[in-house]
Amino acid sequence: MTSAEGVYRVKTSQTPCLARFANGEAGGVRLHYKHVRSLHAARHFRCAVWNRGLPRLGTGWHSCTQMRTALAILLVTACVVAGARAAVAREAGEPIRLTWSEGDVAGMGTIWAPNGVEPIGFVEYHQSRHGDRLSSIRVARFRDGSSDEDSADARVGEALESLSGRSIIRDRDGTSIVDLQIDVEKGRIVSTWGRGADQRTLTRDVELPRGTYWGPLIFILLKNFDANAENGRLSFRTVAPTPRPIVLDMEVSRGEPTVVERMGIRLQTETYRLNPSIHWAVDPVVRMFAPSATFFMLPGDPPALARFAGPRNYARQEIVIQ
C-alpha cells in the first residue's frame, strides 16, 4: 500500500484481497463506484489537517503511517467479512422528500467560542421563494474581521433539488482566500483558493446529482430527516472547500436526546451528528480524525435548530452557534 497526500493505493502484488476490495470487488461483492471514488476523495483530508488537534489514544496516533496501518487492517478485515456487509442506507445524491413547505425566512444568531461564554461573531440567514425556486444565503461574520458565506439555489416541490451555489471564505482583512462556485445542472465546479503566488484555480467537471447539498441546504435536510432516514441515518453528496474543493458523501445520524440550556431555560433537543461517509469498513477510523459537527434540534412542526457545535471550516476552528 502506498500513499500520496493521503491517497491509499493498493498494489496487487502485495495484498491481492485488499487490492480487489479497493479496486471495486471483494468476496464476490462488487463495490459501487462511489465507494472507490470516496476513498480517493479522502486524500483532501491531508495529514496536516488530521494531525492538528489529533486525539491521543493509548500511545497516540501521531502519523499518517499509523493512519494507513489502521485503514489497512480494516480493509483486510472487510475482505474476510464482505459477505456479511452492513445494510446500506439510501443512496447518497438522491434528492430528499420535503415534509415541510419552504418560504421566506430571515434571522440571526450568535457565534460563540467552544466554552459558550465568549461571543466571537454572528450569523445572518436569508431565504426567499419565488414559485418553485428557493434561494438562500448564510453569512457568518467573526470578530477578527473574517467571514464565511454560503449561498444556494434549489428547486422545491415534493423534493429538494439543488441547482447552484457558492461558498466564499474571507480572511480577517476581507480578502477572499476561498471562492467555490457550484453548478449542479452543468456538473461543474470552479474554485480559487490561496493568496498571491500561491493562489490556485481549478475548473472541474464532476458528477453532481440533484441531492447534492451544502451550506443552508443541510439545515433543510435536517428538518426533513424523519421522512428520509433509514435506520436513523441519512446520506447525501456535498461539495466542500478543504481549501481545495472536494466532492464526497456525508452522513447524518441520530444521536441521544440532550438537554440544552439557553438563557436559563432548559430545552429538550434531539441530536444529529454529521460525519464523512466513505465506506462502512473505514468510516470508524476516518471519523476519529476527520472533523464532525453536531446539530441540536427542537422537535416541532417543523423542527427548529437550537444549537450547532462543530468546526467553522477546513481550518477546524471550533465554534458554537445558537
Backbone bond lengths (Angstrom), bond angles and torsions (degrees), N, CA, C in turn:
res aa  C-N    CA-C-N  psi(-1)  N-CA   C-N-CA  omega(-1)  CA-C   N-CA-C  phi
1 M - - - 1.469 - - 1.519 108.16 -
2 T 1.328 116.78 128.21 1.455 120.87 177.39 1.502 108.42 -120.71
3 S 1.339 115.73 166.71 1.459 117.83 179.69 1.507 109.93 -145.37
4 A 1.339 114.82 150.98 1.454 121.89 172.36 1.510 106.25 -137.65
5 E 1.327 115.65 110.69 1.460 121.66 -176.51 1.523 111.20 55.03
6 G 1.324 116.37 36.59 1.452 118.49 174.55 1.513 114.76 91.32
7 V 1.352 119.34 4.04 1.452 121.04 176.39 1.513 108.08 -83.31
8 Y 1.325 117.04 128.51 1.444 120.67 -176.62 1.520 109.38 -98.89
9 R 1.348 115.80 104.16 1.449 121.88 -178.75 1.530 107.83 -107.74
10 V 1.319 116.01 137.89 1.451 120.53 -173.86 1.514 110.62 -110.61
11 K 1.331 116.30 129.55 1.448 121.69 174.84 1.524 109.53 -89.88
12 T 1.324 115.47 123.02 1.454 120.32 -176.76 1.517 111.89 -59.58
13 S 1.312 116.93 -35.43 1.457 120.35 -177.48 1.523 112.28 -66.74
14 Q 1.343 117.35 -23.59 1.453 120.35 -177.18 1.521 111.24 -87.84
15 T 1.309 117.19 -52.10 1.462 121.08 -176.35 1.527 108.95 -138.10
16 P 1.331 117.75 86.74 1.467 120.69 -175.35 1.519 113.04 -55.85
17 C 1.341 117.11 -42.99 1.472 119.06 -177.92 1.513 110.65 -64.87
18 L 1.351 115.78 -42.74 1.450 120.26 -179.99 1.516 110.43 -64.70
19 A 1.335 116.59 -38.61 1.457 120.09 179.06 1.518 110.73 -63.72
20 R 1.339 117.01 -43.22 1.454 120.23 178.93 1.514 110.81 -62.68
21 F 1.323 115.93 -36.57 1.470 120.04 179.61 1.519 110.48 -66.03
22 A 1.338 116.05 -52.62 1.462 120.52 -175.54 1.518 112.26 -68.56
23 N 1.350 116.56 -29.03 1.453 119.65 -177.11 1.515 113.29 -90.35
24 G 1.323 116.86 1.96 1.459 117.60 169.78 1.496 117.34 126.05
25 E 1.340 120.00 -3.56 1.447 118.26 177.57 1.523 110.06 -151.96
26 A 1.328 115.80 142.46 1.453 120.71 179.74 1.515 108.28 -157.19
27 G 1.311 115.59 134.91 1.449 119.70 177.10 1.511 112.80 56.86
28 G 1.368 117.16 31.90 1.445 120.45 179.59 1.513 113.48 79.36
29 V 1.354 118.08 2.38 1.470 121.92 -179.43 1.514 109.00 -105.36
30 R 1.316 116.20 118.30 1.460 120.49 178.60 1.520 108.91 -80.29
31 L 1.335 116.93 124.41 1.462 120.77 -179.88 1.528 109.47 -83.42
32 H 1.336 115.27 142.56 1.457 120.45 176.96 1.523 109.40 -64.95
33 Y 1.342 115.88 147.76 1.457 120.74 -179.25 1.514 112.62 -54.47
34 K 1.331 116.82 -34.77 1.463 119.58 -175.68 1.530 111.37 -62.64
35 H 1.344 117.72 -29.61 1.453 119.35 179.65 1.526 110.57 -67.74
36 V 1.360 115.59 -45.24 1.463 119.22 178.64 1.512 110.15 -65.61
37 R 1.369 115.72 -42.76 1.461 119.38 179.08 1.518 111.07 -59.88
38 S 1.327 116.35 -40.62 1.453 119.94 -178.31 1.516 111.66 -66.90
39 L 1.345 117.10 -34.74 1.457 119.63 177.18 1.515 110.52 -61.56
40 H 1.332 116.24 -41.76 1.462 118.94 178.35 1.528 111.60 -72.30
41 A 1.316 116.99 -32.43 1.468 119.83 177.81 1.513 110.89 -64.11
42 A 1.333 117.22 -25.17 1.461 120.54 -177.47 1.516 112.90 -63.79
43 R 1.337 116.84 -14.74 1.467 118.35 -179.11 1.519 111.90 -62.48
44 H 1.333 116.84 -22.71 1.462 119.26 -177.59 1.521 112.01 -75.80
45 F 1.352 118.37 -13.33 1.452 119.78 166.80 1.524 105.49 -82.49
46 R 1.306 117.66 77.37 1.456 122.78 -170.84 1.519 112.39 -63.63
47 C 1.329 113.98 161.35 1.459 119.79 -179.64 1.523 110.92 -56.24
48 A 1.319 117.01 -36.40 1.464 119.91 -178.31 1.512 111.03 -63.59
49 V 1.346 116.68 -34.41 1.454 119.90 178.93 1.513 110.32 -74.14
50 W 1.344 116.22 -43.72 1.460 119.93 -179.73 1.520 111.33 -60.88
51 N 1.322 117.41 -41.22 1.461 120.69 -173.19 1.512 113.41 -78.20
52 R 1.356 117.82 -12.21 1.447 120.12 177.82 1.519 109.08 -79.87
53 G 1.316 116.89 116.73 1.450 120.57 179.37 1.512 112.50 69.34
54 L 1.336 117.54 29.99 1.445 122.03 -177.02 1.511 111.20 -67.20
55 P 1.335 118.04 136.42 1.460 119.68 179.05 1.517 111.28 -68.81
56 R 1.318 116.63 144.56 1.461 121.80 177.69 1.520 109.22 -91.61
57 L 1.299 116.18 120.45 1.456 120.67 179.53 1.522 108.32 -124.70
58 G 1.316 117.11 111.32 1.461 119.65 -177.93 1.508 109.57 62.99
59 T 1.329 116.07 -120.08 1.460 119.95 178.45 1.514 111.50 -76.58
60 G 1.361 117.42 -9.11 1.466 121.02 175.06 1.506 112.94 99.41
61 W 1.329 114.98 144.27 1.466 121.67 173.09 1.522 106.14 -100.84
62 H 1.306 116.89 103.08 1.460 119.11 -171.02 1.525 112.85 -113.48
63 S 1.317 119.64 -1.50 1.452 118.83 -175.32 1.510 110.93 -147.37
64 C 1.320 114.61 160.68 1.451 119.51 177.11 1.524 110.64 -70.20
65 T 1.331 117.54 -23.48 1.461 120.29 176.57 1.518 109.95 -61.13
66 Q 1.333 116.01 -44.47 1.458 119.44 178.21 1.517 111.00 -66.74
67 M 1.330 116.41 -35.40 1.457 120.17 176.81 1.514 109.75 -62.02
68 R 1.334 117.89 -45.59 1.455 121.64 -179.53 1.519 110.69 -64.20
69 T 1.342 116.16 -37.27 1.457 119.38 178.53 1.516 111.14 -61.76
70 A 1.340 115.63 -44.32 1.460 119.26 179.99 1.522 111.10 -64.33
71 L 1.340 116.75 -40.54 1.455 119.76 178.62 1.519 111.09 -64.68
72 A 1.333 116.21 -38.63 1.461 119.95 179.18 1.515 111.09 -62.03
73 I 1.346 115.79 -42.29 1.463 120.15 179.57 1.519 110.32 -60.98
74 L 1.332 115.94 -44.83 1.456 119.20 -179.04 1.517 111.89 -66.54
75 L 1.332 117.34 -39.04 1.449 120.43 -179.61 1.522 111.64 -67.89
76 V 1.332 116.61 -41.44 1.458 119.95 177.56 1.518 109.91 -63.47
77 T 1.336 116.31 -42.23 1.467 119.90 176.93 1.522 110.15 -59.77
78 A 1.324 116.12 -38.74 1.457 119.69 -179.74 1.516 111.69 -63.24
79 C 1.338 116.58 -32.42 1.459 119.46 177.56 1.519 110.80 -62.09
80 V 1.335 116.01 -33.49 1.459 120.88 -177.29 1.518 110.93 -76.92
81 V 1.354 115.49 -37.66 1.473 118.85 -173.40 1.516 112.39 -107.83
82 A 1.328 116.40 17.44 1.468 118.63 -176.04 1.514 112.35 -59.72
83 G 1.313 117.21 -28.93 1.452 120.21 -179.11 1.511 112.92 -68.99
84 A 1.342 115.78 -15.23 1.470 119.81 -178.79 1.518 109.47 -117.55
85 R 1.319 117.40 48.27 1.456 122.22 -177.50 1.512 110.83 -62.91
86 A 1.328 114.16 148.62 1.460 119.82 176.70 1.527 109.84 -67.17
87 A 1.312 115.20 156.31 1.456 119.52 179.75 1.520 110.16 -62.26
88 V 1.324 116.56 135.45 1.455 121.61 -177.73 1.525 109.49 -90.70
89 A 1.322 116.00 130.86 1.462 120.20 178.64 1.522 109.30 -75.67
90 R 1.324 116.39 -178.88 1.458 121.22 179.64 1.518 110.51 -53.97
91 E 1.313 116.12 151.88 1.457 121.75 -176.44 1.523 111.10 -67.10
92 A 1.336 116.29 129.99 1.461 120.37 175.42 1.527 108.56 -64.78
93 G 1.314 116.34 137.96 1.451 120.57 -178.36 1.517 113.43 101.22
94 E 1.323 116.98 -12.44 1.460 120.53 175.00 1.524 108.87 -77.33
95 P 1.323 119.26 127.12 1.469 120.49 -178.25 1.527 111.37 -58.58
96 I 1.322 115.96 140.88 1.462 119.90 -179.72 1.526 109.85 -80.69
97 R 1.323 115.67 149.61 1.464 121.69 174.15 1.522 108.60 -77.76
98 L 1.332 116.19 141.21 1.456 121.24 -179.46 1.527 110.64 -98.26
99 T 1.316 115.14 121.32 1.461 121.31 175.13 1.518 110.74 -87.00
100 W 1.335 115.84 -36.24 1.460 121.47 -174.68 1.531 110.28 -109.10
101 S 1.309 115.95 142.10 1.457 121.65 178.55 1.521 109.77 -79.68
102 E 1.332 116.56 128.07 1.466 121.53 -179.79 1.525 110.72 -91.47
103 G 1.343 115.94 141.84 1.455 120.86 179.16 1.512 110.94 -143.88
104 D 1.324 116.89 -154.07 1.462 122.07 -179.33 1.526 109.60 -78.56
105 V 1.343 115.28 127.91 1.468 121.66 -178.29 1.522 108.32 -142.05
106 A 1.333 116.80 144.63 1.464 122.07 173.35 1.521 108.66 -147.03
107 G 1.318 116.80 147.20 1.460 119.35 179.86 1.513 111.84 -173.41
108 M 1.337 115.32 173.40 1.461 122.61 179.23 1.522 109.00 -138.77
109 G 1.326 115.47 156.55 1.455 120.95 176.62 1.518 109.79 -147.46
110 T 1.311 115.76 161.69 1.460 121.36 179.78 1.520 110.22 -96.30
111 I 1.318 115.83 139.65 1.462 121.74 175.54 1.521 107.83 -102.27
112 W 1.322 115.97 128.27 1.454 121.98 -177.29 1.513 111.41 -117.00
113 A 1.322 115.36 156.27 1.457 120.66 168.30 1.525 108.06 -67.11
114 P 1.343 118.86 161.34 1.471 120.48 -177.48 1.521 114.38 -55.24
115 N 1.350 117.86 -25.97 1.465 119.39 -179.70 1.527 112.61 -72.98
116 G 1.339 116.85 -9.78 1.454 120.51 177.37 1.517 114.48 72.70
117 V 1.325 117.18 9.17 1.469 121.36 -177.04 1.518 111.67 -108.63
118 E 1.324 116.71 -37.46 1.459 121.62 -173.34 1.528 111.26 -101.71
119 P 1.339 118.81 115.47 1.468 120.45 175.06 1.524 110.23 -73.90
120 I 1.317 116.98 133.17 1.467 120.66 -177.14 1.528 112.28 -121.80
121 G 1.333 117.89 2.84 1.458 119.53 178.58 1.514 111.60 168.96
122 F 1.330 115.69 -170.36 1.449 120.53 177.16 1.524 109.15 -145.70
123 V 1.329 116.25 159.91 1.457 121.32 -179.24 1.525 109.05 -125.21
124 E 1.321 116.38 136.25 1.466 123.02 176.52 1.519 109.26 -110.70
125 Y 1.331 115.97 142.77 1.460 119.92 -179.93 1.524 109.50 -135.97
126 H 1.325 116.48 131.20 1.460 121.82 177.68 1.524 108.87 -134.09
127 Q 1.309 115.46 133.10 1.466 121.25 178.29 1.521 108.50 -136.20
128 S 1.329 116.42 134.56 1.466 120.86 178.86 1.521 109.49 -137.50
129 R 1.334 114.62 150.65 1.465 119.90 -179.14 1.522 110.47 -128.67
130 H 1.340 115.22 135.49 1.459 122.56 174.72 1.522 107.30 -132.35
131 G 1.327 116.24 105.99 1.455 119.77 -175.60 1.519 110.46 66.50
132 D 1.333 115.62 -123.52 1.465 119.05 178.61 1.521 112.04 -99.85
133 R 1.343 117.24 11.51 1.464 121.79 179.46 1.519 110.90 -101.53
134 L 1.322 115.53 129.40 1.461 121.73 179.54 1.523 108.84 -118.43
135 S 1.323 116.43 126.62 1.465 122.09 178.14 1.516 108.86 -118.83
136 S 1.316 115.98 134.25 1.463 119.67 -179.90 1.518 110.04 -141.49
137 I 1.324 114.40 148.28 1.458 120.92 177.81 1.523 108.84 -142.78
138 R 1.323 115.62 137.01 1.463 121.64 179.15 1.529 107.58 -131.10
139 V 1.341 116.05 125.61 1.462 121.10 -179.02 1.525 108.70 -124.06
140 A 1.313 116.30 122.91 1.467 122.04 175.52 1.520 107.95 -104.82
141 R 1.342 116.51 120.62 1.463 121.91 -179.13 1.529 108.55 -112.70
142 F 1.330 115.32 130.80 1.453 120.89 -174.93 1.526 111.50 -108.24
143 R 1.312 114.43 157.00 1.458 121.41 -174.28 1.524 112.69 -60.94
144 D 1.340 117.71 -27.92 1.463 120.27 -178.68 1.523 112.74 -81.60
145 G 1.343 117.65 1.10 1.461 121.58 178.06 1.521 113.95 101.00
146 S 1.323 118.44 -12.49 1.458 121.50 179.77 1.522 110.24 -79.28
147 S 1.332 116.45 164.80 1.462 120.44 -179.74 1.515 111.00 -155.54
148 D 1.331 115.21 155.99 1.465 123.42 174.34 1.525 107.23 -124.55
149 E 1.321 117.12 130.08 1.465 121.23 -178.42 1.526 109.85 -128.25
150 D 1.327 116.21 128.70 1.464 122.17 177.14 1.513 109.22 -128.54
151 S 1.326 117.10 131.94 1.455 121.20 176.12 1.522 108.95 -131.16
152 A 1.331 116.21 154.71 1.461 120.71 -178.80 1.515 110.22 -153.71
153 D 1.325 116.30 141.41 1.454 123.64 171.34 1.518 107.60 -116.54
154 A 1.325 116.58 136.49 1.455 120.88 -177.40 1.513 110.71 -144.68
155 R 1.328 115.75 161.44 1.459 122.24 173.45 1.524 107.36 -102.92
156 V 1.335 116.30 130.07 1.460 120.49 -177.41 1.525 110.06 -120.83
157 G 1.295 115.15 145.34 1.452 123.63 178.67 1.510 105.92 -174.00
158 E 1.324 116.97 -115.41 1.454 119.72 173.03 1.521 111.31 -75.61
159 A 1.354 116.24 -23.28 1.460 121.56 -178.87 1.520 109.80 -134.35
160 L 1.347 115.47 165.09 1.461 122.17 176.51 1.523 108.03 -102.41
161 E 1.345 116.74 109.13 1.455 122.12 -178.03 1.527 109.29 -113.82
162 S 1.324 116.50 114.75 1.462 120.48 -178.71 1.524 110.75 -73.08
163 L 1.331 115.68 148.89 1.464 122.26 -179.07 1.519 112.20 -118.43
164 S 1.331 116.41 -54.25 1.466 120.11 -177.97 1.519 109.30 -163.58
165 G 1.323 115.71 170.30 1.459 119.66 178.80 1.511 111.93 178.98
166 R 1.325 114.27 -174.59 1.466 119.68 -175.46 1.523 109.69 -155.79
167 S 1.311 116.35 144.13 1.467 122.64 174.27 1.517 108.32 -127.45
168 I 1.338 116.20 126.72 1.466 121.61 -179.76 1.520 108.77 -127.56
169 I 1.323 116.31 129.11 1.459 122.10 175.05 1.523 107.59 -115.11
170 R 1.344 116.32 122.98 1.456 121.01 -179.06 1.525 110.09 -113.06
171 D 1.313 115.44 140.55 1.457 121.50 179.10 1.522 110.26 -76.32
172 R 1.340 115.94 178.16 1.467 120.08 -175.14 1.520 113.52 -63.81
173 D 1.347 117.59 -20.29 1.463 119.72 176.66 1.528 112.18 -92.55
174 G 1.338 116.85 7.60 1.457 121.00 178.70 1.511 114.79 87.12
175 T 1.335 117.20 -0.28 1.458 121.28 -179.54 1.523 110.70 -77.01
176 S 1.325 116.34 134.25 1.456 120.95 177.58 1.525 109.61 -73.61
177 I 1.325 117.01 119.41 1.469 120.72 178.84 1.529 111.26 -106.42
178 V 1.333 116.79 -12.19 1.472 122.53 171.65 1.521 107.68 -144.60
179 D 1.325 116.57 129.91 1.462 121.72 175.25 1.521 107.06 -136.69
180 L 1.327 116.39 104.15 1.457 122.72 -174.87 1.523 109.73 -113.72
181 Q 1.337 117.10 119.40 1.460 122.68 177.84 1.527 109.04 -108.37
182 I 1.331 116.15 130.13 1.457 122.29 -174.63 1.522 109.07 -118.52
183 D 1.325 117.06 122.25 1.460 122.15 177.49 1.525 107.60 -120.42
184 V 1.325 115.88 97.93 1.460 120.55 -176.70 1.527 110.49 -70.04
185 E 1.334 117.78 -39.54 1.461 121.15 -177.17 1.533 111.75 -62.20
186 K 1.322 117.06 -39.32 1.468 120.73 -179.83 1.528 112.51 -92.84
187 G 1.352 116.69 -7.37 1.454 119.61 -178.75 1.519 111.51 64.11
188 R 1.317 116.30 50.58 1.472 119.95 -174.47 1.520 111.11 -139.86
189 I 1.324 115.11 141.98 1.458 123.11 175.08 1.524 107.99 -123.06
190 V 1.327 117.08 130.52 1.463 122.76 174.18 1.524 106.69 -122.49
191 S 1.322 116.62 122.39 1.469 119.36 -174.76 1.518 111.32 -139.96
192 T 1.336 114.22 142.21 1.469 122.23 173.13 1.514 107.68 -127.45
193 W 1.329 117.14 134.60 1.461 119.99 178.79 1.534 109.73 -147.96
194 G 1.331 115.12 155.97 1.456 120.32 -178.95 1.517 111.90 98.05
195 R 1.334 114.04 179.90 1.466 121.55 -179.04 1.521 110.60 -127.84
196 G 1.340 115.66 149.74 1.455 122.04 170.79 1.513 113.47 49.22
197 A 1.337 115.21 -128.41 1.463 120.86 -177.65 1.521 112.12 -66.93
198 D 1.326 117.18 -20.18 1.469 121.04 -179.77 1.521 112.67 -89.53
199 Q 1.322 117.43 0.49 1.457 120.18 -177.94 1.533 110.47 -70.10
200 R 1.326 115.55 138.15 1.459 121.40 -179.72 1.525 109.50 -129.58
201 T 1.327 115.24 148.68 1.455 122.06 178.61 1.514 109.21 -127.90
202 L 1.323 116.36 138.27 1.458 121.55 -178.19 1.520 109.82 -136.85
203 T 1.327 116.63 128.20 1.457 122.60 170.39 1.517 106.80 -115.25
204 R 1.327 115.93 124.55 1.462 119.37 -170.82 1.524 110.21 -139.47
205 D 1.333 115.69 130.16 1.461 121.08 172.12 1.520 107.71 -89.41
206 V 1.328 116.00 127.67 1.462 120.36 -172.31 1.526 109.54 -149.03
207 E 1.325 116.31 154.17 1.453 121.29 178.17 1.530 109.96 -70.72
208 L 1.319 116.25 114.86 1.464 121.61 178.61 1.520 108.41 -126.85
209 P 1.328 118.40 94.22 1.466 121.22 178.94 1.520 111.52 -68.82
210 R 1.323 116.85 166.38 1.461 121.63 -177.55 1.526 112.24 -62.91
211 G 1.313 116.01 -22.05 1.457 119.84 177.80 1.517 112.56 -90.51
212 T 1.324 117.12 36.29 1.464 122.52 173.95 1.525 107.82 -94.16
213 Y 1.325 116.75 119.63 1.465 121.02 -174.56 1.520 111.08 -126.74
214 W 1.318 116.34 146.43 1.462 123.24 178.63 1.519 107.94 -153.74
215 G 1.323 116.62 166.35 1.461 121.93 173.64 1.517 113.58 48.54
216 P 1.338 117.67 -126.73 1.469 121.16 -175.11 1.526 113.80 -65.67
217 L 1.329 118.77 -20.16 1.465 120.77 179.67 1.530 111.40 -69.26
218 I 1.322 117.05 -23.96 1.466 119.90 -179.85 1.524 110.23 -67.36
219 F 1.324 118.18 -34.77 1.459 119.89 178.34 1.526 110.75 -66.89
220 I 1.329 118.03 -37.39 1.465 120.49 176.61 1.526 109.47 -63.38
221 L 1.323 116.52 -39.33 1.465 120.37 175.89 1.522 110.81 -59.23
222 L 1.329 117.11 -42.08 1.464 120.84 -179.80 1.524 111.66 -63.96
223 K 1.317 116.99 -39.78 1.470 120.25 179.34 1.525 111.33 -61.79
224 N 1.332 116.33 -28.78 1.455 121.27 -176.83 1.531 111.97 -107.41
225 F 1.324 116.17 24.04 1.459 121.52 -176.41 1.530 111.67 -58.46
226 D 1.309 117.79 -49.38 1.468 121.13 -173.98 1.521 112.71 -61.22
227 A 1.324 117.73 -31.18 1.460 120.87 -177.71 1.522 112.65 -79.61
228 N 1.327 117.95 -10.22 1.456 120.72 -173.31 1.522 114.89 -127.13
229 A 1.321 117.86 -19.08 1.466 120.93 -174.89 1.523 111.68 -73.19
230 E 1.318 115.25 151.28 1.452 122.72 172.87 1.515 107.88 -125.16
231 N 1.330 115.20 124.74 1.468 120.71 -179.05 1.529 111.84 55.99
232 G 1.342 116.04 37.18 1.453 120.55 176.94 1.510 114.58 74.32
233 R 1.346 117.36 18.69 1.464 120.98 -178.47 1.529 110.19 -137.43
234 L 1.328 115.36 147.64 1.455 121.18 -179.67 1.526 109.08 -143.16
235 S 1.338 116.63 120.50 1.462 121.88 -178.28 1.526 110.62 -102.03
236 F 1.324 115.81 150.81 1.458 120.89 176.00 1.522 109.26 -154.78
237 R 1.314 116.12 160.71 1.465 122.52 176.57 1.521 109.01 -89.62
238 T 1.322 117.98 147.50 1.464 120.89 177.66 1.517 109.94 -144.65
239 V 1.326 115.67 163.78 1.460 123.79 172.62 1.515 106.51 -123.93
240 A 1.338 116.79 126.37 1.464 120.01 -175.35 1.525 110.70 -137.42
241 P 1.341 117.43 144.78 1.468 120.75 173.36 1.523 110.59 -83.42
242 T 1.358 116.99 135.72 1.468 118.88 -177.20 1.544 116.84 -130.14
243 P 1.338 124.33 17.35 1.469 128.55 -0.76 1.534 114.73 -79.51
244 R 1.332 118.16 -17.14 1.465 120.42 173.44 1.524 108.36 -62.16
245 P 1.348 118.67 140.18 1.470 119.46 -178.10 1.521 111.61 -66.46
246 I 1.309 115.98 140.28 1.446 121.85 179.92 1.525 109.02 -135.72
247 V 1.317 116.68 136.69 1.458 122.67 175.62 1.524 106.99 -106.87
248 L 1.309 117.35 122.19 1.461 120.81 -179.97 1.512 110.39 -152.79
249 D 1.316 114.84 169.37 1.455 120.77 177.80 1.524 109.45 -94.17
250 M 1.326 115.31 142.91 1.452 122.48 176.19 1.520 108.52 -121.82
251 E 1.330 115.74 159.58 1.457 120.52 179.13 1.519 109.79 -134.55
252 V 1.336 115.15 131.61 1.456 121.56 172.50 1.517 107.55 -101.00
253 S 1.320 116.81 128.38 1.463 121.01 178.64 1.524 109.74 -125.08
254 R 1.332 115.34 143.32 1.454 120.36 -179.49 1.527 110.22 -77.92
255 G 1.342 116.39 135.28 1.460 121.57 178.06 1.515 111.43 -107.28
256 E 1.317 114.96 -163.70 1.464 120.67 -179.74 1.530 110.79 -81.00
257 P 1.336 118.70 147.83 1.466 120.92 174.08 1.521 110.67 -57.35
258 T 1.316 116.39 141.44 1.462 121.85 -176.30 1.526 110.43 -137.08
259 V 1.317 116.29 142.26 1.460 121.42 175.95 1.524 108.95 -89.60
260 V 1.326 116.33 126.47 1.460 122.94 178.71 1.523 108.31 -113.75
261 E 1.329 116.24 133.17 1.468 120.41 177.94 1.522 109.67 -100.82
262 R 1.332 115.86 126.66 1.459 121.72 177.01 1.519 108.84 -134.63
263 M 1.323 115.18 118.03 1.467 122.10 178.51 1.529 110.89 53.35
264 G 1.337 115.87 42.48 1.454 121.04 176.84 1.514 114.75 80.95
265 I 1.336 117.08 1.31 1.464 121.43 179.97 1.521 109.22 -105.58
266 R 1.337 116.30 132.55 1.457 121.18 178.22 1.530 109.23 -92.14
267 L 1.347 115.40 123.17 1.456 121.77 -177.56 1.523 110.14 -114.57
268 Q 1.314 116.47 129.65 1.460 121.09 176.36 1.530 108.03 -84.24
269 T 1.327 117.47 117.92 1.462 121.28 -175.22 1.523 111.23 -122.47
270 E 1.327 114.12 159.71 1.454 121.59 170.08 1.523 107.53 -102.11
271 T 1.328 117.02 137.81 1.461 120.57 -176.10 1.523 110.38 -104.80
272 Y 1.331 114.62 144.79 1.464 122.06 177.56 1.522 107.66 -134.44
273 R 1.314 115.94 129.72 1.457 121.06 -176.59 1.520 109.85 -108.14
274 L 1.321 116.14 134.23 1.460 122.54 -178.15 1.523 109.63 -109.91
275 N 1.343 116.57 123.76 1.460 122.16 -177.63 1.521 110.56 -141.23
276 P 1.344 117.34 156.58 1.470 119.32 171.54 1.521 109.92 -62.89
277 S 1.338 116.33 147.02 1.462 121.72 178.14 1.521 108.02 -126.57
278 I 1.323 116.58 97.88 1.457 121.78 -177.19 1.526 110.35 -95.70
279 H 1.310 116.92 -57.62 1.453 122.70 175.90 1.514 107.47 -164.40
280 W 1.333 116.33 145.68 1.460 119.68 -174.69 1.524 112.48 -56.87
281 A 1.339 117.85 -26.10 1.464 120.42 -177.37 1.524 113.14 -76.28
282 V 1.344 116.71 -28.60 1.462 119.45 -175.82 1.521 113.42 -111.88
283 D 1.346 117.10 -12.07 1.462 119.92 -177.47 1.526 113.71 -53.58
284 P 1.355 120.03 -43.03 1.472 118.80 -178.36 1.515 113.83 -57.28
285 V 1.339 118.22 -38.77 1.464 120.82 179.96 1.518 110.75 -76.91
286 V 1.352 116.79 -44.02 1.468 119.93 -179.82 1.516 111.00 -57.16
287 R 1.330 117.20 -38.57 1.460 120.73 -176.98 1.517 113.02 -73.39
288 M 1.345 116.87 -12.37 1.458 119.56 173.52 1.523 110.72 -75.18
289 F 1.332 116.51 -20.20 1.460 120.44 -173.93 1.524 113.28 -115.48
290 A 1.331 117.20 -36.57 1.460 120.87 -176.76 1.529 110.99 -75.78
291 P 1.333 117.47 148.84 1.467 120.01 178.06 1.527 111.10 -61.89
292 S 1.321 116.89 147.70 1.452 121.58 175.61 1.522 108.52 -133.61
293 A 1.318 115.91 164.94 1.462 120.70 -178.61 1.516 109.17 -137.01
294 T 1.334 115.99 151.49 1.458 121.30 178.94 1.528 109.30 -125.33
295 F 1.340 116.29 130.64 1.452 123.04 176.36 1.524 108.37 -108.27
296 F 1.321 116.87 132.77 1.459 122.82 177.97 1.533 106.50 -108.58
297 M 1.337 116.11 110.66 1.460 121.29 -173.32 1.521 111.07 -107.68
298 L 1.339 115.63 138.43 1.457 121.65 174.10 1.524 108.71 -86.89
299 P 1.326 118.84 122.19 1.466 120.35 177.02 1.525 110.05 -60.69
300 G 1.307 116.25 143.33 1.465 119.33 179.84 1.503 111.02 171.53
301 D 1.309 116.13 -172.23 1.468 122.87 -179.54 1.525 109.59 -123.63
302 P 1.336 119.55 84.94 1.463 126.67 3.07 1.529 111.70 -90.00
303 P 1.353 117.89 173.73 1.466 120.85 174.68 1.529 110.50 -63.28
304 A 1.341 116.24 154.91 1.466 121.23 -179.30 1.524 109.58 -130.37
305 L 1.315 115.71 150.55 1.461 120.84 179.94 1.527 110.17 -80.25
306 A 1.333 116.19 124.49 1.457 121.03 177.28 1.518 111.62 -97.61
307 R 1.341 116.97 -35.59 1.467 120.56 -177.89 1.521 110.09 -161.12
308 F 1.329 115.17 146.02 1.462 122.24 170.51 1.514 108.02 -122.52
309 A 1.326 117.34 134.67 1.461 121.87 176.70 1.520 108.50 -134.17
310 G 1.330 116.72 120.94 1.460 119.50 -178.91 1.508 111.39 171.18
311 P 1.342 116.72 -168.31 1.466 120.85 -177.61 1.518 111.78 -77.69
312 R 1.322 115.39 145.86 1.455 120.87 178.66 1.527 110.65 -69.16
313 N 1.311 117.72 -48.55 1.463 122.49 178.22 1.522 108.13 -161.68
314 Y 1.351 117.18 -157.30 1.462 120.23 -176.11 1.534 112.98 -60.20
315 A 1.352 117.85 -20.88 1.459 120.94 178.83 1.520 111.62 -72.93
316 R 1.346 116.85 -12.06 1.452 123.79 174.36 1.530 113.89 67.11
317 Q 1.327 117.10 27.69 1.462 119.98 173.40 1.514 107.95 -71.28
318 E 1.335 117.27 120.14 1.452 121.46 -177.63 1.533 110.12 -76.92
319 I 1.346 115.70 134.44 1.454 120.70 179.26 1.525 109.29 -139.21
320 V 1.330 115.43 165.05 1.462 123.19 172.97 1.519 107.50 -130.05
321 I 1.335 117.09 130.20 1.463 121.75 177.79 1.517 108.47 -118.45
322 Q 1.331 115.97 131.11 1.474 119.30 175.40 1.537 109.71 -158.67
